Amino acid sequence: MKRRMISILLAAALTLALCTPALAAPAKSAGRWKVYVENGSIHYTGLKAAEEGAAAPVWKLSWLPEGWALDGAHSRDGVFPATNLYYVKGEEYLELSCNGPSEFSFQSWLGLEAGKRDLPREITVQGYRAVFCQTDGNSALAWENAGGVLFLLLHKGSLTQADMERIAGGVVEETDEAIPEYRLGWTPEQEIALSRSVTLPGYVRDIGGRPDFIRFAYARQPLHAPEKKPEAVTVRGIPARLWLGDPKAECTVVASAATGKAVELPTEETWSVLHWTDPETGIRFCIQGHKLSKAVMLRMAESVVRK
């Protein structure tokens, strides 16, 4: 839960803000964004409205240091077309944000020293002029390509400037064949049926009626897994790894927005997690459930079907 809270808090830091001064537009770029550092934050301002029905730009990381894995994703079309990928390694966090041209402004907190010393630094990423800032354990790297897509790498942890530059240099447009669509054919009884709430090529998450009661994700890249030792199990004869949550662990109790009833918020201790990989397609699957038993987790996995 602590790792997820880091992701949630940092994502929430991308609050809308008015931006005024700016650095020069990156060389060979479309010049549709302004970027500057002020009052401890790095700011971004879009200069041209998105086209009607604009699709989110979909790019991915082709290289990451060992140990990093996908922990979440979000994609949206329209007036603020953007794709966000969230990665974790232990307590460290990394986000890739790809933003199509728009008139939106937002900011990301870095630290009190940002803007006071020799920050930001101007570097080059994939032939484009980029802005890099690192302070108080937080890093930000921003550049705009010729198509007007603003890329942001936001990091909290120990990655160096060299690491960030190498990661940024490996950002490529998603061109893989669309991943097949899968769903859970069976789930435990819930107050509200499962519904797809977040989608991205190569990633799907379903959320149940209770807060994060069940999550179902699949991708062609490694997915985040608990650090403790798993139990070896099988899903339709395929080797799988199972981490059972503690049904006796204490949780925060809140009122459900859907029903008004008291429900428990899952924690790192209460999540049951199941991972397996389809040997034919290479697609990796992950199911998470709050205090769910081994039998229930395996039954859900066995019920996965392709739409």
Buried (B, 14 or more C-beta within 10 A) or exposed (E): BEBBEBBEEBBEBBEEBEBEEBBEBBEEBBBBBBBBBBEBBBBBBBBEEBEEEBBBBBBBBEEBBEEBBBBBBBBBBBBBBBBBBBBBBEEBBBBBBBBBBBEBBBBBBBBEEBBEEEBBEEBBBBEBBBBBBBBEEBBBBBBBBEEBBBBBBBBBBEBEBEBBBBBBEEBEEBEEEEBEEBBBEEBEEEEEEBEEEBEBBBBBBBBBBBBBBBBBBBBBBBBBBBEEEBEEBEBEEBEBBBBBBEEEBEBEEEEBEEEEEEBBBBBBBBBBBBBBBBEEEEBBBBBBBBBBBEEBBBBBBEEBEEE
